Amino acid sequence: MPHTVALLAAASGEQGPGSTLRIVLLASLVGAVLLAWLLLRGYRNNDDND
């Protein structure tokens, strides 16, 4: 049993591409929100453009 705990502890230290994927996912979400904001801002009707 102690060998299993040591093996799991060593394996949990290696994250792999997890942090990189989190950064890419966060950046894509922020980009999607900014794109939606810019597009919706262009379609807003202010009644000033008659």
Distance bins in CASP14 RR format, pairs under 12 A and 6 or more apart:
PFRMAT RR
TARGET T0000
AUTHOR 0000-0000-0000
RMODE 2
METHOD distances of the structure
MODEL  1
1 7 0 0 0 0 0 1 0 0 0 0 0
1 8 0 0 0 0 0 1 0 0 0 0 0
2 8 0 0 0 0 0 1 0 0 0 0 0
2 9 0 0 0 0 0 1 0 0 0 0 0
3 9 0 0 0 0 0 1 0 0 0 0 0
3 10 0 0 0 0 0 1 0 0 0 0 0
4 10 0 0 0 0 0 1 0 0 0 0 0
4 11 0 0 0 0 0 1 0 0 0 0 0
5 11 0 0 0 0 0 1 0 0 0 0 0
5 12 0 0 0 0 0 1 0 0 0 0 0
6 12 0 0 0 0 0 1 0 0 0 0 0
6 13 0 0 0 0 0 1 0 0 0 0 0
7 13 0 0 0 0 0 1 0 0 0 0 0
7 14 0 0 0 0 0 1 0 0 0 0 0
8 14 0 0 0 0 0 1 0 0 0 0 0
13 19 0 0 0 0 0 1 0 0 0 0 0
15 21 0 0 0 0 1 0 0 0 0 0 0
15 22 0 0 0 0 1 0 0 0 0 0 0
16 22 0 0 0 0 0 1 0 0 0 0 0
17 23 0 0 0 0 0 1 0 0 0 0 0
17 24 0 0 0 0 1 0 0 0 0 0 0
17 25 0 0 0 0 0 1 0 0 0 0 0
18 24 0 0 0 0 1 0 0 0 0 0 0
18 25 0 0 0 0 1 0 0 0 0 0 0
18 26 0 0 0 0 0 1 0 0 0 0 0
19 25 0 0 0 0 0 1 0 0 0 0 0
19 26 0 0 0 0 0 1 0 0 0 0 0
20 26 0 0 0 0 0 1 0 0 0 0 0
20 27 0 0 0 0 0 1 0 0 0 0 0
21 27 0 0 0 0 0 1 0 0 0 0 0
21 28 0 0 0 0 0 1 0 0 0 0 0
22 28 0 0 0 0 0 1 0 0 0 0 0
22 29 0 0 0 0 0 1 0 0 0 0 0
23 29 0 0 0 0 0 1 0 0 0 0 0
23 30 0 0 0 0 0 1 0 0 0 0 0
24 30 0 0 0 0 0 1 0 0 0 0 0
24 31 0 0 0 0 0 1 0 0 0 0 0
25 31 0 0 0 0 0 1 0 0 0 0 0
25 32 0 0 0 0 0 1 0 0 0 0 0
26 32 0 0 0 0 0 1 0 0 0 0 0
26 33 0 0 0 0 0 1 0 0 0 0 0
27 33 0 0 0 0 0 1 0 0 0 0 0
27 34 0 0 0 0 0 1 0 0 0 0 0
28 34 0 0 0 0 0 1 0 0 0 0 0
28 35 0 0 0 0 0 1 0 0 0 0 0
29 35 0 0 0 0 0 1 0 0 0 0 0
29 36 0 0 0 0 0 1 0 0 0 0 0
30 36 0 0 0 0 0 1 0 0 0 0 0
30 37 0 0 0 0 0 1 0 0 0 0 0
31 37 0 0 0 0 1 0 0 0 0 0 0
31 38 0 0 0 0 1 0 0 0 0 0 0
31 39 0 0 0 0 0 1 0 0 0 0 0
32 38 0 0 0 0 0 1 0 0 0 0 0
32 39 0 0 0 0 0 1 0 0 0 0 0
33 39 0 0 0 0 0 1 0 0 0 0 0
33 40 0 0 0 0 0 1 0 0 0 0 0
34 40 0 0 0 0 0 1 0 0 0 0 0
34 41 0 0 0 0 0 1 0 0 0 0 0
35 41 0 0 0 0 0 1 0 0 0 0 0
35 42 0 0 0 0 0 1 0 0 0 0 0
36 42 0 0 0 0 0 1 0 0 0 0 0
36 43 0 0 0 0 0 1 0 0 0 0 0
37 43 0 0 0 0 0 1 0 0 0 0 0
37 44 0 0 0 0 0 1 0 0 0 0 0
38 44 0 0 0 0 0 1 0 0 0 0 0
42 49 0 0 0 0 0 1 0 0 0 0 0
43 49 0 0 0 0 0 1 0 0 0 0 0
END
